[in-house]
Amino acid sequence: METSLATTRRKRGIAPWLIAHYRPARGGNLKDAIIALVVAAAVVILVFQLGSYLWGLYQNSATQTEVTTMLEQSRKLKSRAGYTGASMATLRAVNGIPTSVDRTGDIYYNRYGGTYSLAPARTNGSAFNNSVSLTLTGVSEGGCGDLSQMFLNAGESIYSVTIGSTAMVTANVTTGTSTAATMIGTQCDGGDKTVIITTSR
């Protein structure tokens, strides 16, 4: 009986001692915390990059829609003198500018932070203004490539696409002389660009 009682007392004494002297392994917890932070940071970066990519696609697509609409609506500006006097102001007067295009006074902004401007043009050796040119300034590299690719492949409705000072005639693409991608080449590299799209009418 005494032996059993002594054993019980010893066991009871061990439990408080273990509780008092137990310490969790801090190294493991710190390592887990670091891993969690790294994973969280990676997720945030991926989400940000994906968001930026999708936003860029949306901006390019919306710009293509705006440009296509304005070029189609510019046909309303044609007179016996061709497109003499064509401008963003006259295009607005015939409701030819999409409501998505922001403006301040007579300045019309594209989705890249630059501007839109419309002017008469002469194509195919014409002696009068038989076409119009829509100019976009401040176009991003991605937007430059997408817009140029699209309108160079647009067929007979577009005469040329100019990036900076380099003009590329659509006919050279449609006749198989070259591909739009080859013609664009490195023209869109190196920062924001000015893109001019000229119709063929």
GICORJO-V143911 format. One record per pair of residues at least 12 apart in sequence whose ideal C-beta (glycine too) atoms are under 7 Angstrom apart, sorted by sequence separation. I is the first residue (numbers start at 1). J is the second residue. D is the distance in Angstrom with one decimal. If there is no record, write none. Layout:
BEGIN
i->I j->J d->D
i->I j->J d->D
END
This chain:
BEGIN
i->74 j->86 d->6.4
i->120 j->132 d->6.0
i->121 j->133 d->4.3
i->158 j->170 d->5.0
i->77 j->90 d->5.7
i->119 j->132 d->6.9
i->148 j->161 d->5.0
i->77 j->91 d->6.6
i->118 j->132 d->5.9
i->119 j->133 d->5.3
i->101 j->116 d->6.7
i->148 j->163 d->6.2
i->168 j->183 d->4.6
i->118 j->134 d->5.5
i->152 j->168 d->6.2
i->154 j->170 d->6.8
i->74 j->91 d->6.0
i->77 j->94 d->6.8
i->89 j->106 d->6.0
i->73 j->91 d->6.4
i->76 j->94 d->4.4
i->88 j->106 d->6.9
i->116 j->134 d->6.6
i->117 j->135 d->4.7
i->152 j->170 d->5.7
i->144 j->163 d->6.3
i->155 j->174 d->6.2
i->76 j->96 d->6.1
i->88 j->108 d->5.1
i->116 j->136 d->6.1
i->153 j->173 d->6.5
i->70 j->91 d->6.4
i->73 j->94 d->6.8
i->152 j->173 d->5.1
i->166 j->187 d->5.4
i->74 j->96 d->6.2
i->114 j->136 d->6.1
i->115 j->137 d->5.2
i->73 j->96 d->3.1
i->114 j->137 d->3.6
i->164 j->187 d->6.6
i->114 j->138 d->2.5
i->163 j->187 d->4.1
i->113 j->138 d->5.1
i->114 j->139 d->6.4
i->163 j->188 d->6.2
i->70 j->96 d->6.1
i->110 j->136 d->5.1
i->112 j->138 d->4.9
i->70 j->97 d->6.2
i->91 j->118 d->5.6
i->112 j->139 d->5.2
i->153 j->180 d->5.3
i->88 j->116 d->6.3
i->112 j->140 d->5.3
i->131 j->159 d->6.2
i->152 j->180 d->3.9
i->69 j->98 d->5.1
i->88 j->117 d->6.1
i->164 j->193 d->5.9
i->88 j->118 d->5.0
i->163 j->193 d->5.6
i->164 j->194 d->6.1
i->87 j->118 d->5.5
i->112 j->143 d->5.7
i->149 j->180 d->5.0
i->152 j->183 d->6.5
i->66 j->98 d->5.2
i->86 j->118 d->5.6
i->87 j->119 d->6.8
i->148 j->180 d->7.0
i->149 j->181 d->6.7
i->163 j->195 d->5.8
i->86 j->119 d->6.4
i->66 j->100 d->6.2
i->86 j->120 d->4.8
i->161 j->195 d->6.9
i->162 j->196 d->4.0
i->66 j->101 d->5.9
i->149 j->184 d->6.5
i->84 j->120 d->5.4
i->123 j->159 d->4.3
i->148 j->184 d->5.0
i->161 j->197 d->5.7
i->83 j->120 d->4.3
i->62 j->100 d->6.8
i->82 j->120 d->6.8
i->160 j->198 d->4.8
i->145 j->184 d->6.2
i->158 j->197 d->6.4
i->159 j->198 d->4.7
i->148 j->188 d->6.7
i->159 j->199 d->6.1
i->158 j->199 d->6.2
i->159 j->200 d->3.5
i->157 j->199 d->6.5
i->158 j->200 d->6.1
i->145 j->188 d->4.7
i->157 j->200 d->6.3
i->74 j->118 d->6.6
i->144 j->188 d->3.7
i->156 j->200 d->6.0
i->84 j->129 d->4.8
i->82 j->128 d->4.6
i->83 j->129 d->4.7
i->86 j->132 d->5.0
i->151 j->197 d->5.2
i->63 j->110 d->6.2
i->81 j->128 d->6.6
i->82 j->129 d->4.1
i->141 j->188 d->5.2
i->148 j->195 d->6.6
i->63 j->111 d->5.0
i->82 j->130 d->5.0
i->83 j->131 d->6.5
i->141 j->189 d->6.4
i->147 j->195 d->5.7
i->62 j->111 d->5.8
i->83 j->132 d->5.0
i->144 j->193 d->4.6
i->144 j->195 d->5.9
i->59 j->111 d->4.7
i->140 j->192 d->6.1
i->139 j->192 d->6.1
i->138 j->192 d->4.8
i->139 j->193 d->5.0
i->139 j->195 d->5.0
i->137 j->194 d->5.0
i->74 j->132 d->4.8
i->135 j->194 d->6.6
i->136 j->195 d->4.8
i->135 j->196 d->4.8
i->71 j->134 d->6.0
i->133 j->196 d->5.3
i->134 j->197 d->5.0
i->70 j->134 d->6.0
i->133 j->197 d->6.9
i->133 j->198 d->4.4
i->67 j->134 d->6.2
i->131 j->198 d->5.8
i->132 j->199 d->5.5
i->131 j->199 d->4.7
i->131 j->200 d->6.4
i->131 j->201 d->5.4
i->130 j->201 d->5.8
i->123 j->198 d->6.2
i->124 j->200 d->7.0
i->121 j->198 d->5.1
i->123 j->200 d->5.6
i->63 j->143 d->6.2
i->60 j->142 d->6.5
i->60 j->143 d->5.1
i->64 j->147 d->6.5
i->59 j->143 d->6.7
i->63 j->147 d->6.6
i->56 j->142 d->5.4
i->60 j->146 d->4.5
i->64 j->150 d->5.8
i->71 j->197 d->6.9
i->71 j->199 d->5.8
i->67 j->197 d->6.4
END
